[in-house]
Amino acid sequence: AGLFSLEDGLKLITARARLMQALPEHGAMAVIFAAPEHIQPFVKLYEQHVSIAALNGPQNTVISGQEEFVRLIVQRLQRFAEVLTLRREGEPQNQRSAKGSIFLRTAVETERIAAGVIQTESVVLPISQASHCPLVDPMLDAFELIAREVTFLPLQIPLVCNLTGQLLGAGETLDANYWRCHTREPVQFATSIQTLAANGYELFLEVGPTPVLSKMGRRCQPAKNATWLSSLHQDYDDWHMLLQCIASLYCKGCNLNWSSIDCGGIHHTIALPTYPFERERCWFESKEMDGDVGRMGGVGAGVPTNARVPIGEASSPTYPTTPTLPPASPLTTYIQAQIAHILHQPVQRLECEQPLTSLGFDSLMAIELKNCLELDLQIHIPIGTLLQGPSIAQLVNQLLALVPVRNDGRRTSATCSSVILNGELASPMCPLSHNQKALWFLSRLEPESAAYNVLYSARIQQHLDVATLQRVLRKLADRYPVLTSTYTLHNGEPVQQTLPNRTISLEEIDATSVSLDDLKLWLQEESNRPIDLTKGPVFRLKLYRRADDDYVLGFIVHHIAVDFRSLEILLEELAQLYAVDKMGMAEPSKQSYVPLGQALRPQPDFQNVDYVRWQQAMLQSEEGERHWQYWQSELDGELPVLNLPTDRPRPAVQTYKGASHSVSFNTDLVTKLRILANEEKVTLFTLMLTAYQVLLHRYTHQDDLLVGTPALGRTRSEWGRIVSYLANPVILRSKLGPNPTFKELLHQTQRTVLSALEHQDFPFPLLVERLQPHRDPSFSPISQTHFIWDRTRTHIGRDLTHSKIPVPTLSLQHFIYGQQGIPFDRYCYYCSHGRALPDST
């Protein structure tokens, strides 16, 4: 800003560093994620030793001072939060404990700051010297003397004073006393950013080795029209980051000194289009095309997402109605019944010699069947056994070979491989899986982002007993504590915090005068509201009443708590519990396998904590090492970045902004696709995935492609009914050179899919951590496109109507309201009920 020369600036910096280094090394600083007014009562008790050093955000305050008192304040804050939690839960605390732990004088003062610290987290910073606190008082006189030797000039451009947070205009100046106060008083960073925003500044550039300030600035000013840029990043190539920053500045209309930028180095020519991209729509419209597409997003670690939800039932091809009786084998009869239920087909239509792939069997159905068979037969079944297209008769023979034989020649049950299972929530602090940890860290980096909200809405066109629905939600909260949990730090690790006596609230909204189009806009606006994992709720429900027999129920839940299979379970149980409550029936008390929709599931025996403990043990075992060696080999070498042609520059940082396009496949085309898949003995998923890979190759001219797809992650029968985030993205690598035929590529893809599913238990975030691929904030790591297979079920609760007695069902009809954001360059969804193949870019 021209306040002083470079030489004088360096003089101030070195003098301050030298004087601070000479101070005693018993200082400490701590970041406390709470507002300053909630921390001040604790700091005031030790104001001779500790001060508030920086106000970095609405919920980001730094304290500084003598280490023993800094740590004491952190401990008192944590103890205070624990006492308040116990009090709110109704557990008595004696007066001595409250006073001795907190030192607050009145109940009014306690309640005033209670809301601000009950969820407080803090981190003690690894530093050698503490600044902006009483410890620096001995150096202030000497520093001010040195500052008086500096020639201070009038400002040439406006400058925000982070001592006051106010804007200084051009022509104003500062003196030595200012720099004395600057060293001792708290840094008003949050106020400074808010002052800039209030004066119309929308472009923020951080010049430094790491993007620390820009991350804090976003939290102070989360305006959508603000742009935050960093000149360098510790994880990325300097020149690459600098060029991205320059490109963003240019696109924002900044005047750049190109002669300084282009000051030497190696240059390359690239081919550019010789004509402008036209915006004219040249698509053929037909009545069979469905222009409306569900709200979609990522399914995996992962994967950040706004998502439409696949719900269960797959469409099935038409088969001859002539019944073919299976051989008189109990195992054959049992397997036929399970497959018929999964396919939603009568048993009489299943031929024992017909390949499963010809019946429309896909990987999700295979995992559902696998879990069912493993639970009932107590054997371990490789997923490839079910996906290689065996007939029912062949499958029976393969399963018989897996059952151990006793000494007397009789077959007996075999238990699955050992697993650490607890079956109860002994502690309110539960560890997180690798995928959940990744989402937690992403949420902390972008707390205002709604990219990982999982969305679903259902239309209810019947009389609805709202009181019954609210009772059902309380039962769901009891059955699945993850729905009312929050997420916090415990001993330096993110954990799931189970809070007793919490319920799922249902907000009722009058929409009697609102059109369906306007209601979709309401749902979109609600879905873009971020979820605070530390405070909750992570699961939001809104009931929009359009008439006495017309409602729309909107679900918003953070991906850290559910995956799409979990939401499928919740929706099914919502309908079943509603019927049970209306009929006055009791709930089952123990878990047993019953096909989804056939009867109400009992209270689940296993929870997410059991899965996490199993995952930790598995990764440390030979099985975990085998999974890692597979992925290390599969993703060896340079990983290609998807190079789709675009008509505009790629943003320097992903924005997650997107749109969707829907294409309907007519019945004739779908039939031909099923015939081709049947002839080649592959699933329809594999066929469509191969076609998508060919499409990508056509537009990118890349022979090496990486396509992600979400695996269910429920490879053991114990995990079948867990409601949590168990889904895990797997990467499918295809090699299209040298010029294979489509059928050759199809069978190559089949082998890749089977191998990837066999190794799906290795968590994707850990894979990224170990592989250490080149990271670029403008695109997602490893894979930039995902292919999603969606067995969308349009109605929930329909199975209950098949009962022999009248059942007061709750019919949930999927209500589609549009796509706005995705975490990758391109998603391709295939909806297997035949309505559409939507594309999101």
QUINOR-V263496 format. One record per residue. N is the residue number from 0. OMEGA is omega in degrees with one decimal (* if undefined). Layout:
{{N	OMEGA} {N	OMEGA}}
This chain:
{{0	178.1} {1	-178.4} {2	176.0} {3	-177.9} {4	177.8} {5	-179.1} {6	179.5} {7	177.5} {8	177.4} {9	178.5} {10	178.0} {11	-177.1} {12	-177.4} {13	179.1} {14	179.9} {15	179.6} {16	-178.7} {17	-179.4} {18	178.7} {19	-179.8} {20	-179.5} {21	179.5} {22	177.4} {23	-176.5} {24	175.0} {25	178.9} {26	178.3} {27	174.9} {28	-179.5} {29	173.5} {30	179.0} {31	-175.9} {32	178.4} {33	-179.8} {34	-177.1} {35	-179.1} {36	177.2} {37	-178.3} {38	-173.1} {39	179.0} {40	179.7} {41	179.6} {42	-176.9} {43	179.8} {44	-176.6} {45	-171.6} {46	175.3} {47	-176.3} {48	-173.5} {49	175.8} {50	167.3} {51	-172.6} {52	-177.0} {53	173.8} {54	-170.0} {55	-179.5} {56	-179.9} {57	-179.5} {58	-178.3} {59	-177.8} {60	179.9} {61	173.1} {62	-173.9} {63	178.2} {64	179.2} {65	-170.0} {66	-175.9} {67	180.0} {68	175.0} {69	179.9} {70	177.8} {71	178.5} {72	178.7} {73	179.6} {74	-179.4} {75	177.3} {76	179.9} {77	179.0} {78	179.0} {79	179.0} {80	179.2} {81	-179.8} {82	179.8} {83	178.8} {84	179.0} {85	179.2} {86	-178.1} {87	178.0} {88	175.4} {89	179.4} {90	-177.1} {91	174.0} {92	-178.7} {93	-173.1} {94	-178.7} {95	179.5} {96	-178.9} {97	-178.2} {98	-176.6} {99	-177.6} {100	-167.5} {101	-179.4} {102	173.4} {103	-166.0} {104	-174.3} {105	175.9} {106	178.9} {107	179.3} {108	179.1} {109	-178.3} {110	-178.0} {111	-177.3} {112	-174.9} {113	-176.3} {114	-176.1} {115	-175.0} {116	-175.7} {117	176.7} {118	-173.0} {119	171.6} {120	-178.7} {121	179.6} {122	175.3} {123	-173.2} {124	178.8} {125	-178.6} {126	177.1} {127	-178.5} {128	178.2} {129	-179.4} {130	177.8} {131	-177.4} {132	-179.4} {133	-178.9} {134	-177.9} {135	-178.8} {136	-178.5} {137	-176.5} {138	-170.8} {139	-179.6} {140	-179.1} {141	-179.1} {142	179.2} {143	177.2} {144	178.0} {145	-179.9} {146	178.4} {147	177.6} {148	-178.0} {149	175.7} {150	-179.0} {151	-176.7} {152	175.4} {153	179.0} {154	177.7} {155	176.5} {156	178.7} {157	-177.7} {158	174.5} {159	179.4} {160	-177.1} {161	168.5} {162	179.7} {163	-175.8} {164	-177.0} {165	-176.5} {166	174.3} {167	-177.4} {168	176.2} {169	-178.5} {170	177.2} {171	180.0} {172	179.2} {173	-178.1} {174	-176.5} {175	-179.7} {176	177.3} {177	-176.7} {178	171.9} {179	179.2} {180	-179.9} {181	-179.4} {182	-172.2} {183	-172.9} {184	-179.5} {185	178.3} {186	-177.8} {187	-176.0} {188	-177.1} {189	178.8} {190	179.4} {191	179.1} {192	179.0} {193	176.1} {194	177.6} {195	-179.3} {196	179.7} {197	178.6} {198	172.0} {199	-180.0} {200	-176.7} {201	-178.1} {202	-176.1} {203	-178.8} {204	176.1} {205	178.2} {206	-177.1} {207	-174.5} {208	-179.1} {209	-178.1} {210	-179.4} {211	-174.7} {212	-178.0} {213	177.1} {214	177.7} {215	-179.1} {216	178.6} {217	-179.5} {218	178.2} {219	-176.5} {220	-175.7} {221	-179.1} {222	-177.3} {223	-176.8} {224	179.2} {225	177.8} {226	-178.1} {227	-177.2} {228	175.8} {229	-178.0} {230	-178.3} {231	177.4} {232	-174.4} {233	-176.1} {234	-173.7} {235	179.5} {236	-174.1} {237	-175.4} {238	178.9} {239	178.9} {240	-178.6} {241	179.2} {242	177.4} {243	178.8} {244	179.2} {245	-179.8} {246	179.3} {247	178.0} {248	179.6} {249	179.9} {250	178.2} {251	175.3} {252	179.9} {253	175.2} {254	-176.3} {255	175.4} {256	-173.9} {257	179.3} {258	176.5} {259	179.8} {260	-177.3} {261	-174.9} {262	178.8} {263	-179.7} {264	-177.0} {265	-178.5} {266	180.0} {267	173.8} {268	177.6} {269	179.7} {270	177.5} {271	177.2} {272	179.3} {273	-179.8} {274	177.9} {275	176.1} {276	179.9} {277	179.0} {278	-176.4} {279	178.6} {280	-176.7} {281	-176.8} {282	176.6} {283	177.8} {284	175.7} {285	-178.4} {286	-176.7} {287	-177.5} {288	-178.7} {289	-175.9} {290	-178.3} {291	-177.5} {292	-179.0} {293	176.8} {294	-168.8} {295	177.1} {296	-174.2} {297	178.4} {298	-170.6} {299	-180.0} {300	132.7} {301	-160.5} {302	-175.2} {303	-179.9} {304	159.4} {305	-161.6} {306	165.0} {307	-165.6} {308	173.8} {309	-177.9} {310	163.2} {311	-157.7} {312	177.3} {313	173.8} {314	-176.1} {315	177.0} {316	179.8} {317	179.3} {318	177.4} {319	-176.2} {320	179.1} {321	-176.4} {322	175.5} {323	-174.7} {324	178.5} {325	174.7} {326	-174.7} {327	178.4} {328	179.1} {329	-179.8} {330	177.7} {331	179.8} {332	-179.4} {333	-178.0} {334	177.1} {335	-178.5} {336	-179.8} {337	179.9} {338	179.3} {339	179.6} {340	-178.9} {341	-179.6} {342	-175.4} {343	179.8} {344	172.0} {345	-179.1} {346	-175.8} {347	-178.5} {348	-176.3} {349	175.9} {350	-175.7} {351	-178.5} {352	-177.5} {353	179.5} {354	179.8} {355	-179.3} {356	179.1} {357	178.4} {358	-178.0} {359	-178.7} {360	178.1} {361	-173.9} {362	179.3} {363	176.2} {364	-179.3} {365	179.8} {366	176.4} {367	178.0} {368	179.8} {369	-179.2} {370	178.5} {371	-177.9} {372	-179.3} {373	-179.8} {374	-175.5} {375	-175.5} {376	179.0} {377	174.8} {378	177.3} {379	-175.9} {380	174.9} {381	-177.1} {382	179.3} {383	178.7} {384	-177.1} {385	-175.5} {386	179.7} {387	172.5} {388	177.3} {389	170.8} {390	178.8} {391	179.8} {392	178.9} {393	179.7} {394	177.7} {395	179.9} {396	179.3} {397	179.8} {398	177.5} {399	179.0} {400	-178.7} {401	-177.8} {402	-179.8} {403	179.9} {404	179.1} {405	-179.2} {406	-179.1} {407	177.1} {408	-179.7} {409	179.9} {410	-178.9} {411	-180.0} {412	176.1} {413	179.3} {414	176.7} {415	178.8} {416	-173.3} {417	-179.1} {418	178.3} {419	-178.6} {420	179.7} {421	176.5} {422	178.7} {423	178.4} {424	-176.0} {425	-177.4} {426	176.6} {427	178.6} {428	-177.2} {429	179.5} {430	-179.8} {431	172.8} {432	-179.8} {433	-179.7} {434	178.3} {435	177.4} {436	179.7} {437	178.8} {438	179.0} {439	179.7} {440	178.0} {441	177.9} {442	178.3} {443	178.7} {444	-178.3} {445	-175.0} {446	-179.0} {447	-178.2} {448	175.3} {449	-174.2} {450	-176.8} {451	171.3} {452	174.1} {453	-168.6} {454	171.7} {455	174.6} {456	-177.1} {457	176.0} {458	-178.3} {459	-177.5} {460	180.0} {461	173.4} {462	-175.8} {463	175.5} {464	-174.8} {465	178.9} {466	176.4} {467	178.9} {468	179.0} {469	176.2} {470	178.8} {471	179.2} {472	176.0} {473	177.6} {474	177.7} {475	178.7} {476	177.9} {477	-178.2} {478	-174.4} {479	-178.1} {480	-178.4} {481	-176.4} {482	-179.7} {483	-179.9} {484	170.5} {485	-174.8} {486	-174.1} {487	176.6} {488	176.0} {489	-175.2} {490	176.7} {491	-178.6} {492	174.9} {493	-178.0} {494	171.9} {495	-178.8} {496	-179.4} {497	-177.6} {498	-176.9} {499	173.8} {500	174.6} {501	-179.3} {502	175.3} {503	-178.1} {504	178.6} {505	179.6} {506	179.8} {507	-176.7} {508	179.1} {509	178.8} {510	-176.4} {511	-178.0} {512	-175.2} {513	176.7} {514	178.8} {515	178.3} {516	178.2} {517	178.1} {518	176.1} {519	176.8} {520	176.2} {521	-179.7} {522	178.1} {523	178.6} {524	179.1} {525	-178.1} {526	179.5} {527	174.2} {528	-178.6} {529	177.4} {530	178.5} {531	-176.3} {532	-177.2} {533	-177.6} {534	-176.8} {535	-6.2} {536	177.8} {537	-177.8} {538	-179.3} {539	176.5} {540	174.5} {541	179.6} {542	-179.3} {543	-179.0} {544	178.0} {545	176.6} {546	-179.0} {547	178.4} {548	-179.2} {549	-179.2} {550	168.8} {551	-179.5} {552	-177.3} {553	178.7} {554	170.2} {555	-178.7} {556	-179.6} {557	-175.6} {558	-179.9} {559	-176.2} {560	-176.9} {561	162.2} {562	-173.9} {563	175.9} {564	178.0} {565	-179.7} {566	174.8} {567	178.3} {568	-177.7} {569	-179.0} {570	179.2} {571	-179.2} {572	175.3} {573	179.3} {574	-177.7} {575	178.7} {576	176.9} {577	178.7} {578	179.7} {579	-179.4} {580	-178.4} {581	-178.1} {582	179.5} {583	-179.3} {584	176.0} {585	178.1} {586	173.5} {587	-176.0} {588	-178.6} {589	-175.3} {590	171.7} {591	-176.4} {592	172.9} {593	-178.6} {594	-175.5} {595	178.8} {596	-178.1} {597	178.0} {598	-179.5} {599	177.6} {600	174.7} {601	175.8} {602	-177.2} {603	178.8} {604	-173.5} {605	179.3} {606	-175.8} {607	-179.0} {608	177.3} {609	178.3} {610	-177.8} {611	178.9} {612	176.8} {613	-179.8} {614	179.1} {615	179.5} {616	-179.0} {617	-177.2} {618	178.6} {619	-176.9} {620	176.3} {621	177.9} {622	177.6} {623	178.5} {624	177.8} {625	177.1} {626	-178.0} {627	180.0} {628	177.7} {629	-176.5} {630	177.2} {631	178.0} {632	-176.9} {633	-176.7} {634	179.6} {635	177.5} {636	-179.2} {637	-179.5} {638	-176.7} {639	173.3} {640	-177.6} {641	-173.2} {642	178.2} {643	177.1} {644	179.9} {645	-179.8} {646	177.4} {647	-178.4} {648	174.7} {649	177.3} {650	-179.8} {651	178.1} {652	179.7} {653	179.0} {654	-177.1} {655	177.2} {656	-178.1} {657	176.5} {658	-177.5} {659	176.5} {660	-175.2} {661	176.9} {662	178.6} {663	172.4} {664	-179.9} {665	-174.2} {666	-179.1} {667	179.8} {668	179.0} {669	178.2} {670	179.4} {671	177.9} {672	179.0} {673	178.7} {674	179.6} {675	178.8} {676	179.3} {677	-179.8} {678	-178.3} {679	178.4} {680	175.2} {681	176.0} {682	176.8} {683	175.0} {684	-179.2} {685	179.9} {686	-178.2} {687	176.3} {688	178.9} {689	177.6} {690	178.8} {691	177.4} {692	177.5} {693	178.2} {694	177.9} {695	178.9} {696	-178.6} {697	-175.5} {698	-178.6} {699	-174.6} {700	178.1} {701	179.2} {702	-179.8} {703	-175.0} {704	176.6} {705	179.8} {706	177.1} {707	173.7} {708	-176.9} {709	170.4} {710	-174.6} {711	177.9} {712	-177.8} {713	-173.8} {714	175.8} {715	-177.9} {716	-179.3} {717	-175.6} {718	-172.3} {719	-174.8} {720	178.9} {721	173.7} {722	179.5} {723	178.6} {724	179.9} {725	-178.0} {726	-176.5} {727	178.3} {728	170.8} {729	-176.1} {730	179.6} {731	-177.0} {732	-179.3} {733	177.7} {734	-176.0} {735	175.0} {736	-4.1} {737	169.6} {738	178.6} {739	171.7} {740	-179.3} {741	-178.9} {742	175.7} {743	178.3} {744	179.8} {745	-178.5} {746	171.6} {747	178.4} {748	178.4} {749	179.1} {750	179.6} {751	-179.3} {752	-179.1} {753	179.8} {754	-179.0} {755	179.7} {756	176.2} {757	-176.8} {758	-175.6} {759	-176.9} {760	178.2} {761	-171.6} {762	-177.1} {763	178.9} {764	177.4} {765	176.7} {766	178.0} {767	-178.8} {768	-177.1} {769	-178.6} {770	-179.1} {771	178.7} {772	176.0} {773	-177.1} {774	179.0} {775	-177.0} {776	-178.3} {777	177.0} {778	-176.8} {779	-177.2} {780	174.8} {781	-177.5} {782	-179.1} {783	178.1} {784	178.8} {785	175.9} {786	-173.8} {787	176.0} {788	-170.3} {789	174.0} {790	-171.8} {791	176.1} {792	-174.4} {793	-179.7} {794	172.7} {795	178.9} {796	-176.8} {797	-177.6} {798	-177.7} {799	-178.6} {800	179.5} {801	179.9} {802	179.8} {803	177.9} {804	179.9} {805	-178.5} {806	177.4} {807	-171.6} {808	170.1} {809	-175.8} {810	-179.7} {811	179.6} {812	-176.2} {813	-179.0} {814	-170.9} {815	-176.8} {816	166.4} {817	-175.9} {818	178.5} {819	-174.5} {820	176.2} {821	-176.7} {822	-178.4} {823	177.8} {824	-174.2} {825	170.1} {826	170.0} {827	178.2} {828	170.4} {829	179.5} {830	-169.2} {831	175.2} {832	172.1} {833	-175.7} {834	-171.6} {835	165.9} {836	-176.8} {837	176.3} {838	175.9} {839	-177.6} {840	*}}
